[in-house]
Amino acid sequence: MPSNDKSSLRFSFLSDRQWWTLALFDSRLFFPYCIFPALLLALANISILISLDTLSDTSNLVGQTLDALTQKLAVGGITSLLGLALTVWSLTIWLNRLTAFCRFRLFSDTGSVEKKKLAVKSALAEVAQNQKSLFQFWFIFSLYLLVPVVPLTFLVFIQTLANSPSLQALNLVTLPDSLSILLNSGILIFTVITAAMTVVATAMASRFNLSYQATALKSVKLFLNHGLILCLAIAIVLLVNAVLSAPQLIVLAVHLSTKPDLIAGTIGQVWFALTSSMLWTISLCPLLQILRRDLVAA
């Protein structure tokens, strides 16, 4: 079969209304299990917002007593640590939920609603029983993830310095517009690559039929085989998620020097929790469908 025909068959589901209806129904089945990690992640983000808002007030020392400055630094530090702890906890649960969703979508037979509900519980139980191997897998795969994450972290660090109000006031860091565009483009590219690799790894981890070392290596190979298609699909998925679930991120991306509003940010995080509980699973469905043939045969 010509490659063009194979490609058209791979993406034929996009125009299939029944496929989208089933995908939406499956996501609804997982919705109750995704609310908790979504709320945890929202709380983590709110804690970080409070920390940034508090620490930003310490940049101006004029008119502040030592006690007030110490209190703000303490609150900022505690909320930062709390946000970090909640982020790790929530993402761990999210990985388990999304791994179970991948297993459910890839290896469960279609049937009645009751059979589907049993299949959901079975997938969640299987993931819970394989926690040790999943931890080992993600430890190994995280080493591969360093390839995009290290440059991404560096670029974000440079961007943070360049947009720091304190440094801008002192004219210590000034980036020309052309360099800012390259910087933002690099952040976007490495973010998409990191997300694409993570999606492939999550899907591969749901198989449980290989050693964690072999699963990690096959995840990398699968990403390399479909890297361009996956990255394009991930870019679209991230954009849709940002528009529907976190529109405040788009505003901040356009106005990088704008200080996030704490109240608006908190409301935005509540909305993020409610929408991501459905959006993250439904977003996985087309990506899994693109990779289904390779995942099932792996």
N, C-alpha and C positions, 0 to 999 in steps of 0.2 A: 504493500500500500504506500503511495507517495507520502512524503513527510507532511505536505500541506493538508492532506486528508486526515492524517493522524492528529495534527494540531487542531483541525476543526472539530474532530470527534472529542478531543480532550476538553474543549471549551463549549461543547454543544449544550451542556447543562445550564449555561447562563440564560438561555432563552426558554428553558423548560419550567413552566409555571408550577407543575406538580412537584418538581425537585425542590423549588424554593419553599413551597408550602410544607413539605416534609422537613426541610431543614429548620424552618421557623418553629414547627411543632416540637422537634427534638430539642431545640434551644429552650423552649418553654418548659420542657420536662426538667431541664437542668437548672432552671432559674432559681428554685428554692435553695439549691445547694451552693449557688454562687453569690447570694446576697451577703452572707457573712464575710467572705474575703473581700468583697467589693467595699463594704462598710469599713472594714479594717484599713484598707488602702486609703480610703477617703479620710479617715481619722489621722492616718500617718501624714497625708498631705496637708491637712489642717494644722497639725502640730508643727510641721516645717514652715508653714505660712506664718504662724505665730512667732516662731523663732526668728525668721527673717525680719518680720515687722519689729520685733523687740530689739534685735541686734542692730538694725538700721538706725535706731534712735541713739545708739551709743557712738555713732560716727561723729556727732556734733557734741563736743565737750563743753561748749559755752553754756553757762547757767545750770550745769548739772553738778549735784553734790557727789561726793565719793560713794556714799551709801546708796543713792539712787542708781548710780552707774553700776555698782556691784550687784544690786538686785536685778537690773536689766540683763546683765551678763549671765547671772545665775539662771534666770528664767529662760533666756535664749539657749543656754547650754543644755538645760534639762529638757526643754521641748525638742531640741535637735536630737538628743539621744532617744527620747520617746518616739519621735518620728522615724528614726532609723530602725528601732526595734519593731515597731508596728509594720514598717515596710517589709522587713525580712519575714516576719510572721505571715503577713497577708500574701506575699508573693509565693511563699512555700505552699500555703493552702491553695492558691490560685493554680499553681503548677499541678498539684494533685487533681484538682477539679478538671482542668483542661486535658490532662492526660487521660482521665476517665472518660471525658467526652469524646476524645479521639478514638479510644477503644470501642466505645459504644457505637460511634458512627461507622467505624471501619469493619467491625467484626460481629455486629448484632444483626440478626435477621429481622426484616420488616414483619410486622404482625399487628395484633390488636393493641389497643392502648394499654391494657393490663400487662401484656407481654413486654411492651416497650418499657413500662415502669419497672418491671422486674429486671430487665436488661440494664437499666440505669443503675439500680441498686447493686447488681452483679459487677458492673464495671467499677463502681466506687469501692466495692469490697475487694476486688482484685488489686486495685491500686494500693489500698491500705495494707494488703498482705505482702506487697512487694516494695515496701518503703526502703528497706536496706539496699536492694539492688538499684532502686531509683536514685538514692543518695549517692551511691558509688558512680552511677552513670553521669549524674550532673556534675560531680567533682571532676571526672575525666573530661567531660564535654566543656566545662568552664575554661579549661586550658586552651581548647580550640577557639573559644569565644574571645579570648584575650586578643586575638588578631584584629578584630574590628573594635573591641572595647577600649584598648589602650589608646589608639589615635583619637577615638571619640572623646574619651576623658580629657585628653590633652587639649583638643579643640574647644571643648566646653569650658575648660579652665581659662584658656586665653580669652574666650568670649566674655566670661564672667569678669575678668580683670578689666577688659576694654570698656565694659558697661557699668563698672562700679562708680557710683556717684562721687565717692570720696576721691578716687584716682582721677576722675574726669575734672573735678574742681581744681586739682593740683596740676592738671595737664601732664601727668606722668605717663599715661598710656593713651595714644591717639592712633586709631587705625584709619587709613584711607578707605573710601567707599568701595573701591575695587577689591581690596583685601577683605573687607567685611563680607562682601558677597561670596568670595571664595571660602571664607571661614564658615558661613552659614550653609553653603552648599556641601562642604565636607561633613558638617555635623549631620545634615539630612541624609547623605549617602551612607555614612557609617551607622546611623540609627536604623535605616532600612535593612542594611546587611545584618546587623545584630538581631533585629526582629525576625528576619527571614530564617536565619540559622536556628533561632530559638523555636520557631514554629515547626521546622523540620525535626528538630531534636525531640520536641514534645510528642509529635506523632510517632516517631520511631520508638520512643520509650514506652509507648502503650502496647508494644508487641509482646514483651516478656519471653521471647523464644531464643534470645541470644545473650551472650555474656555482656556485661556493661561496657567492656572495652570494645567488643565488636559492634555493639549498638552505636557507640559514640563515633567510631570510624565510618560506619555505614551512613550515619547522619551527615557527616561532612561530605562524603562522596555523593550522596543524594542532593545536597545543596549545590555542589559544584556542577552536577549534571543538569540541574534546572535553575541555576542561579539567576539568570536574566529574567526568566518568566516569573519566578518567585518574587524577585525584588520589585518588579513592576506591579505585581498583584498586591504585595505588601504595602507599597507606596499608596495605592488606591485605598486599601483597607484602612491604613493609618489616617489618611485624609478624611474618609467618611466617619471614622470614629472621633476624630478631632472636631469635625463640624457638628456631629450629633451629640457627643458626650462631653466634650471639653472645649467649647468655643472660646473660652477665656485664653487658652493657649495660643490661639491664632492672633488674638489682640496683642498679647505679650510679645509674640514673634514679630509682629509688625512694628510695635512700639517698644523696643528693647529697653529703653531707658525709663519706661513708665514703672512706677512702684506698684506692685500688686495691692489691691484694696482688700483688706482682711475680711470684711463682711461679704463683699461680692465673691471673694475667693471661697469662703465657707459655703455659701449658697451653691456655687459652682461645683464644689466637691460633693455635696449632697446629690445634686443632679447626676454627677459622674457615677456615683455609687449605684443609683437606680438604673441608669441606662447601661452601664458596663456589665451588669449582671446578665443582660441578654445579648448585648452587642459583641462581647468577646467570644462567646460560643458561636453565634451566627456568623461572625467573621472568619472563624476557623473552617466552616463548612466548604466554601469554594476552594480554599487552599488545600484541604484534604482531598477534595474531588480531583484537583489537578494532579495530586501525587498518589491517588488511590492505587493505580496499577502497580507502581513501584513499591508502595508500602505493603500491600497485600502479598506481593511476591518476594519481599525481602526475607 
